[in-house]
Amino acid sequence: MHLPKDTLSVARTLRPKELIVGLLFASPNGELDVAALIRAGAIFKLQANSIRVTLARLLADNRIESPNRGVYRLGQTSRRLAQAAARGRQAATRIRPSTGHIL
């Protein structure tokens, strides 16, 4: 399989932690099982063991939590950080032209 050049450069630099946190944040219900995370890691040439080890470390650091065996979601602190980052990305849409008046 041939991937576009920019996809290959991302694949070389993507770390398991970035992939896991990004996927959990983007997941519609906020949760993913370990099998889905491993499959996603394989797309970026990340080994299944690297995904599992990273999950264990993220759990130990309370960055993610496991509501059920083999299922993961962002921990409370990570959810707050991700939401703040999303608000920051949306800030540009809230900018309005200045009227020159001070509140």
N, C-alpha and C positions, 0 to 999 in steps of 0.2 A: 504494500500500500504506500502511495506517495502522498505526503502531506505538504501543504504550502510551506514555503520557507519560514515565514514568521511563526507558524505553528510549531515547527521543529525547534526554533530558538526558545520558545516558551517551554516546550517539553524538556529541554536540557536544563532549565533553571527552576522549574516548578518543584517546590518542596512538598513532601506529604502533608505537613501541617497546613500549608496554604491551600492545598487542594481540599482537604477535609473541612476546614473551617468555611471556605468559600462555598462548597457544595451544601453544607448544612444550613448556611445562611440563605442560599438560593432555593432550597427545597420547599415546595409548596406547603407541606405540613410541618416543616422544620425538623423532620426526622429522616434518617436513612439507615438502612441495615448495613452490616459489615460487608456483605456480598456486593452490594451496589457500590460501596466505597472502593472495594478492591477492583471491581470492573472498571471504574472510572480511573483508578490509578494505573491500570494496565494500558489505558489509552495513552498515558504520558510516560509509559515505560517505567513505572514505579512498581517495585516488587511488593507482593502481597504481604510479606513479612514486615516491610517498611511501614505499610499502612497500619498493620496490627500494632507494631511497637509504638507508632505515633499516637494511635488511639489510646493506648495504655498511658502514655505520658500526658496526653491532654486530659484524660480522666483524673490522673493523679494531681494535676495542676488545677483541677476544677474548671477548666475551660470548656469541657463538654460534660454531659451526663448521659447515663444509660437508663432510660425509663423501663426497658425490658431487655432481656438477654439478647445481645447481638444488635441492638438498636441504639442509635446515638442521636443526640441533639445538642445544640449549643447550651452551655451553662448560662446561668443568669448574668454573670459579668460579661461574658462574650456576647450575649444577646444585646445588652445595653450598649456595648462598644460598637457592634455592627449597626445598630439602629442609629447611633450618633453619626457614624460614618455615612450612612445612607442619607441622613438629613443634611449633612454637609455637602454631599454631591448634588442634592436637590436645591441648595441655596441659590444657585445661579438662576433658577426659574422664578425665584421670589424677588429678584432685583428689579426695581422700577426706575425710570428716569427721574432725576432730581428736579424738584420744583423750585429749588433755591431757598425754600423756607425752612427754618429750624423749628423743630417741634416745640 
